[in-house]
Amino acid sequence: MFAEPDNNDENDVILNEELAARPLEVDSEDTRKVILYIRRRIPGRRLDKNLHGRFPHLSRTLIQRLIKQGAITVNGQPTKASYEPDGQDRIDMLIPPPEPTDIIPEPIPLDIVYEDDYLLAINKQKGIIVHPSKSSQGGTIANGLAYYANTLSKGDDPFRPGIVHRLDKNTTGIMLVAKTDEAHWRLSLQFERRTVRKIYLGVVEGDPQLDSDVINAPLAAHQTIRERYIVPGVHARLRNKLIKEAVTEYEVVERFRGYALVHLQPKTGRTHQLRVHMSYIGYPMAGDTFYGGHHVSELSLTGRGSDEPLTTQQALHAFRIRFAHPITESKMELEAPPPVDLARLIQILRECRKL
């Protein structure tokens, strides 16, 4: 089993969490129903490990997904993967048939930044998701990779061939892809140990007081607004076990009237981390209406021209990554140029709003 990256960038999703959230089909005709009785308790033996030992053909990730979905119960009640079965416990399992694993190759254009026999790096465009949630889904980066590359690593998730980390649908920038299994687990280990350095280029609203700083503020999912994340208050932090540590380092590169060009380096990898953190300190990403930013247009910046938004997404781009080559161990630094709309925004700021 490959090590799972823990230092994914601000739009990456931890692989195990994302996989566990994907529902499984447990009500089909091919679903197996299994009943187990525990003879005696083994201290420290978690439920997921216990079941993986009994059913080695089922991965622990799959077992954890079934537990989270309620397809595995203890004494008729929902349970957790960390539960330690006791003597006389009854475990009911619904085991679905194997999921189809073939990714359909599609001729989707890929912007290749670097490639050798072990890995490649792409400059991901906006508006495309990285991988499908089921084999019948198409139009993803994974489909394009299956068409482009002769070989890709397998990893733990059949729907993510070669993909070590990911970017959100509307986030652009550099992404690493493993061609071999060895390259995959070695890159994953670097993410897990937080030795990979990713730097984002962003335009924020306002004039940051400090030239550089570190934002150390935990994140949690919003209780009512789907897909939104917040920095919870002190009392909420004591109650909410799902709050996660989040650390971001930023540096102001250029200042303009009402805006600033910044470099952002996530030290942890939480969903929407950079966007939430910059909004939290009062300087949201330009164009990020989801977290307090505003649409920016040529008219709003210069007083003339079109009022159409210069960018339809947050002004944020993963432009540089530093890591060790997974096979040769040589130090590597790769860059991906920003998309046209972000480059145009920066150009207008430099021409018309330079301090």
C-alpha positions as CSV (number, residue, x, y, z in Angstrom):
1,M,0.0,0.0,0.0
2,F,1.3,3.4,-0.9
3,A,1.9,6.1,1.7
4,E,-0.8,8.7,1.5
5,P,0.3,12.3,1.0
6,D,-0.4,14.6,3.9
7,N,1.1,17.8,2.5
8,N,-1.2,18.2,-0.4
9,D,-1.7,21.8,-1.6
10,E,-4.6,23.9,-0.6
11,N,-6.9,22.4,-3.1
12,D,-5.7,18.8,-2.7
13,V,-7.9,16.3,-0.9
14,I,-6.3,13.7,1.3
15,L,-6.6,10.5,-0.6
16,N,-8.0,8.3,2.1
17,E,-10.6,10.9,3.1
18,E,-11.8,11.4,-0.4
19,L,-12.0,7.7,-1.1
20,A,-13.9,7.0,2.1
21,A,-16.5,9.6,1.2
22,R,-17.3,8.0,-2.1
23,P,-20.4,5.9,-1.7
24,L,-20.3,2.2,-2.6
25,E,-23.1,0.2,-4.2
26,V,-24.2,-2.2,-1.5
27,D,-27.8,-2.9,-2.6
28,S,-27.1,-4.8,-5.9
29,E,-27.9,-8.4,-6.5
30,D,-24.2,-9.3,-6.3
31,T,-23.7,-7.9,-2.8
32,R,-22.7,-10.5,-0.3
33,K,-24.1,-10.5,3.3
34,V,-21.7,-11.8,5.9
35,I,-22.3,-12.3,9.7
36,L,-19.4,-12.8,12.1
37,Y,-19.3,-13.5,15.8
38,I,-16.2,-12.4,17.8
39,R,-15.0,-15.0,20.2
40,R,-12.7,-12.9,22.3
41,R,-11.4,-9.4,22.5
42,I,-7.8,-8.7,21.3
43,P,-6.5,-5.5,22.9
44,G,-5.4,-3.0,20.3
45,R,-7.0,-4.9,17.4
46,R,-9.1,-2.3,15.5
47,L,-12.2,-3.4,13.6
48,D,-10.8,-2.5,10.2
49,K,-7.6,-4.4,10.9
50,N,-9.6,-7.3,12.3
51,L,-11.7,-7.6,9.2
52,H,-8.8,-7.0,6.8
53,G,-7.1,-10.0,8.5
54,R,-10.2,-12.2,7.9
55,F,-10.8,-10.9,4.4
56,P,-7.3,-10.1,2.9
57,H,-8.8,-9.5,-0.6
58,L,-10.6,-6.5,0.8
59,S,-8.3,-3.5,1.3
60,R,-8.4,-1.6,4.6
61,T,-9.5,1.5,2.6
62,L,-12.5,-0.4,1.2
63,I,-13.4,-1.7,4.7
64,Q,-13.2,1.8,6.2
65,R,-15.5,3.1,3.4
66,L,-18.0,0.4,4.2
67,I,-17.9,1.2,7.9
68,K,-18.3,4.9,7.3
69,Q,-21.2,4.2,4.9
70,G,-23.0,2.0,7.5
71,A,-22.6,-1.2,5.5
72,I,-20.6,-2.8,8.4
73,T,-22.3,-2.7,11.8
74,V,-21.6,-4.1,15.3
75,N,-24.6,-5.5,17.2
76,G,-26.9,-3.8,14.7
77,Q,-25.4,-0.3,15.3
78,P,-23.2,1.9,13.2
79,T,-19.5,1.8,14.3
80,K,-16.1,3.3,13.7
81,A,-13.0,1.8,12.1
82,S,-11.1,2.3,15.4
83,Y,-13.6,0.3,17.4
84,E,-12.0,-2.8,19.1
85,P,-14.4,-5.7,18.8
86,D,-15.3,-7.4,22.1
87,G,-16.3,-11.0,22.9
88,Q,-19.7,-12.1,21.6
89,D,-20.0,-9.0,19.3
90,R,-22.0,-9.6,16.1
91,I,-20.6,-8.0,13.0
92,D,-22.9,-7.7,9.9
93,M,-21.2,-6.9,6.6
94,L,-22.5,-6.0,3.2
95,I,-19.7,-6.6,0.7
96,P,-20.3,-5.1,-2.7
97,P,-19.0,-6.6,-5.9
98,P,-15.6,-5.3,-7.1
99,E,-15.8,-1.9,-8.7
100,P,-14.8,-1.5,-12.4
101,T,-11.3,-0.2,-12.6
102,D,-10.7,0.7,-16.2
103,I,-10.2,4.4,-17.0
104,I,-11.3,5.2,-20.5
105,P,-8.5,6.9,-22.5
106,E,-9.6,10.2,-24.0
107,P,-7.6,12.7,-26.2
108,I,-7.7,15.5,-23.7
109,P,-5.0,18.1,-24.3
110,L,-2.3,18.1,-21.5
111,D,0.2,20.9,-21.0
112,I,3.4,18.9,-20.2
113,V,5.9,20.8,-18.1
114,Y,8.4,18.0,-17.6
115,E,8.6,14.3,-18.4
116,D,11.1,11.4,-18.0
117,D,10.7,7.6,-17.6
118,Y,9.4,7.8,-14.1
119,L,7.3,10.9,-13.7
120,L,5.7,13.8,-15.6
121,A,4.5,17.2,-14.5
122,I,1.5,19.0,-16.1
123,N,0.2,22.5,-15.9
124,K,-3.4,21.8,-15.2
125,Q,-6.0,24.1,-16.8
126,K,-9.1,25.3,-14.9
127,G,-12.5,23.9,-15.3
128,I,-11.5,20.2,-15.4
129,I,-11.5,17.7,-12.5
130,V,-8.4,15.5,-11.9
131,H,-10.0,12.1,-11.7
132,P,-13.4,10.4,-12.1
133,S,-15.5,9.1,-9.2
134,K,-16.6,6.1,-11.2
135,S,-15.3,4.4,-14.3
136,S,-18.1,5.7,-16.6
137,Q,-17.3,9.3,-15.9
138,G,-15.0,11.0,-18.4
139,G,-13.5,14.3,-19.3
140,T,-10.9,14.2,-16.5
141,I,-7.2,14.6,-16.2
142,A,-7.0,10.9,-15.5
143,N,-8.7,10.1,-18.8
144,G,-6.2,12.3,-20.6
145,L,-3.3,10.7,-18.9
146,A,-4.5,7.2,-19.8
147,Y,-4.5,8.3,-23.4
148,Y,-1.2,10.1,-23.3
149,A,1.1,7.9,-21.2
150,N,2.1,4.3,-22.0
151,T,2.4,3.4,-18.3
152,L,1.1,4.9,-15.1
153,S,1.4,3.9,-11.5
154,K,-1.5,2.0,-10.0
155,G,-1.7,3.5,-6.5
156,D,-4.5,2.6,-4.1
157,D,-7.4,4.1,-6.0
158,P,-8.1,2.6,-9.4
159,F,-9.7,5.8,-10.5
160,R,-6.4,7.8,-9.9
161,P,-3.7,6.0,-12.1
162,G,-0.5,7.9,-11.7
163,I,-2.0,10.7,-9.6
164,V,0.1,11.5,-6.5
165,H,-1.8,14.7,-5.5
166,R,-4.5,16.8,-7.1
167,L,-5.8,20.3,-7.7
168,D,-9.4,21.5,-7.4
169,K,-11.5,21.8,-10.6
170,N,-11.1,25.5,-10.8
171,T,-7.4,25.7,-9.7
172,T,-4.7,25.9,-12.2
173,G,-1.0,25.0,-11.9
174,I,1.6,22.3,-11.6
175,M,0.8,18.7,-10.8
176,L,3.1,15.7,-10.5
177,V,2.1,12.3,-12.0
178,A,4.0,9.0,-11.4
179,K,4.6,6.6,-14.2
180,T,5.9,3.7,-12.0
181,D,4.8,2.3,-8.7
182,E,8.2,2.9,-7.2
183,A,8.1,6.6,-8.3
184,H,4.5,6.8,-6.8
185,W,5.3,5.6,-3.3
186,R,8.6,7.6,-3.2
187,L,6.8,10.8,-4.2
188,S,4.0,10.0,-1.7
189,L,6.5,9.6,1.1
190,Q,7.9,13.1,0.3
191,F,4.4,14.6,0.6
192,E,3.8,12.6,3.8
193,R,7.1,13.9,5.3
194,R,6.3,17.5,4.1
195,T,9.5,17.8,2.2
196,V,7.7,18.9,-1.0
197,R,7.6,22.7,-1.4
198,K,4.8,24.2,-3.3
199,I,4.5,27.9,-4.0
200,Y,1.4,29.6,-5.3
201,L,1.1,32.9,-7.1
202,G,-1.9,34.9,-6.0
203,V,-3.5,38.4,-6.2
204,V,-5.2,39.5,-3.0
205,E,-7.5,42.4,-2.3
206,G,-6.2,45.1,0.1
207,D,-2.8,46.2,1.3
208,P,-1.3,43.6,3.7
209,Q,0.3,45.3,6.7
210,L,3.3,42.8,6.8
211,D,5.7,42.0,4.0
212,S,5.6,38.3,5.1
213,D,4.0,36.3,7.8
214,V,2.9,32.8,8.9
215,I,-0.8,32.2,9.4
216,N,-1.4,29.4,11.9
217,A,-5.2,28.9,12.1
218,P,-7.0,25.6,12.2
219,L,-9.8,24.9,9.7
220,A,-13.1,23.1,9.8
221,A,-16.0,22.5,7.5
222,H,-18.8,25.0,7.7
223,Q,-21.8,23.6,9.6
224,T,-24.5,24.7,7.1
225,I,-22.8,25.8,3.8
226,R,-21.7,22.9,1.7
227,E,-18.0,22.9,0.6
228,R,-17.2,26.0,2.6
229,Y,-14.4,26.0,5.2
230,I,-13.9,28.3,8.1
231,V,-11.5,29.2,10.9
232,P,-13.6,28.2,14.0
233,G,-13.8,30.1,17.2
234,V,-12.0,29.0,20.4
235,H,-15.0,27.4,21.9
236,A,-15.8,25.5,18.7
237,R,-12.3,24.2,18.6
238,L,-12.8,22.5,22.0
239,R,-16.0,20.8,20.8
240,N,-15.2,19.9,17.2
241,K,-13.0,16.9,16.7
242,L,-12.9,17.4,12.9
243,I,-10.9,20.7,13.2
244,K,-7.5,20.3,11.5
245,E,-4.2,22.2,11.9
246,A,-3.5,24.5,9.0
247,V,-0.4,26.7,8.5
248,T,0.3,29.0,5.6
249,E,3.3,31.2,4.9
250,Y,2.9,34.2,2.6
251,E,5.2,36.9,1.2
252,V,4.2,40.1,-0.6
253,V,6.0,40.3,-3.9
254,E,4.5,43.5,-5.4
255,R,2.0,46.1,-4.1
256,F,-0.6,48.0,-6.1
257,R,-3.4,50.4,-5.2
258,G,-5.9,48.1,-3.5
259,Y,-4.2,44.9,-4.4
260,A,-1.1,42.9,-3.8
261,L,0.8,40.1,-5.6
262,V,1.8,37.4,-3.1
263,H,3.6,34.1,-2.9
264,L,1.8,31.5,-0.8
265,Q,3.4,28.4,0.6
266,P,1.1,25.9,2.4
267,K,2.8,24.0,5.2
268,T,-0.2,21.8,5.6
269,G,-2.6,20.6,3.0
270,R,-6.2,21.5,3.8
271,T,-9.0,22.0,1.4
272,H,-9.3,25.7,0.4
273,Q,-6.6,26.5,3.0
274,L,-4.9,29.4,1.2
275,R,-8.2,31.0,0.3
276,V,-9.7,30.8,3.8
277,H,-6.5,31.9,5.5
278,M,-6.0,35.0,3.3
279,S,-9.7,35.9,3.8
280,Y,-9.4,35.3,7.5
281,I,-6.6,38.0,7.9
282,G,-8.6,40.4,5.8
283,Y,-7.1,40.0,2.3
284,P,-9.3,37.6,0.2
285,M,-8.2,36.4,-3.2
286,A,-9.3,38.6,-6.0
287,G,-12.2,37.1,-7.8
288,D,-12.9,34.7,-4.9
289,T,-16.5,35.6,-4.2
290,F,-17.0,32.4,-2.2
291,Y,-14.6,33.7,0.5
292,G,-15.2,37.5,0.5
293,G,-13.4,38.5,-2.7
294,H,-14.9,40.5,-5.6
295,H,-15.0,40.3,-9.3
296,V,-12.3,42.4,-11.0
297,S,-12.6,43.8,-14.5
298,E,-10.7,46.1,-16.7
299,L,-13.3,48.8,-16.0
300,S,-13.0,48.5,-12.2
301,L,-9.2,48.6,-12.3
302,T,-8.7,51.3,-14.9
303,G,-12.0,53.2,-15.2
304,R,-12.3,52.2,-18.8
305,G,-12.8,49.1,-21.0
306,S,-15.0,46.1,-20.4
307,D,-16.8,45.3,-17.1
308,E,-16.5,41.6,-17.8
309,P,-14.6,39.8,-15.0
310,L,-10.9,39.3,-15.9
311,T,-11.0,35.9,-14.1
312,T,-14.0,33.7,-13.3
313,Q,-12.2,32.0,-10.4
314,Q,-9.9,32.9,-7.5
315,A,-6.7,34.6,-8.7
316,L,-4.6,31.7,-7.5
317,H,-2.1,29.5,-9.4
318,A,0.2,26.7,-8.3
319,F,3.3,27.9,-10.2
320,R,6.3,26.3,-8.6
321,I,7.1,22.9,-6.9
322,R,10.4,21.7,-5.4
323,F,11.0,18.1,-4.6
324,A,13.6,15.3,-4.9
325,H,13.4,13.1,-8.0
326,P,11.8,9.8,-6.8
327,I,14.5,7.7,-8.4
328,T,17.7,9.7,-8.9
329,E,17.0,11.8,-5.7
330,S,18.4,14.9,-7.5
331,K,16.8,18.2,-6.4
332,M,14.2,19.4,-8.8
333,E,12.3,22.7,-9.2
334,L,9.6,23.0,-11.8
335,E,7.4,26.0,-12.8
336,A,4.2,26.4,-14.7
337,P,3.2,29.8,-16.2
338,P,-0.1,31.3,-15.0
339,P,-3.2,31.1,-17.2
340,V,-3.9,34.0,-19.6
341,D,-6.6,35.6,-17.5
342,L,-4.4,35.7,-14.3
343,A,-1.4,37.0,-16.3
344,R,-3.7,39.7,-17.8
345,L,-4.9,40.8,-14.4
346,I,-1.3,41.1,-13.1
347,Q,-0.3,43.1,-16.3
348,I,-3.2,45.6,-15.8
349,L,-2.2,46.0,-12.1
350,R,1.4,46.7,-13.0
351,E,0.4,49.2,-15.8
352,C,-2.4,51.1,-14.0
353,R,-2.1,50.5,-10.2
354,K,1.6,50.4,-9.5
355,L,2.5,52.2,-6.3
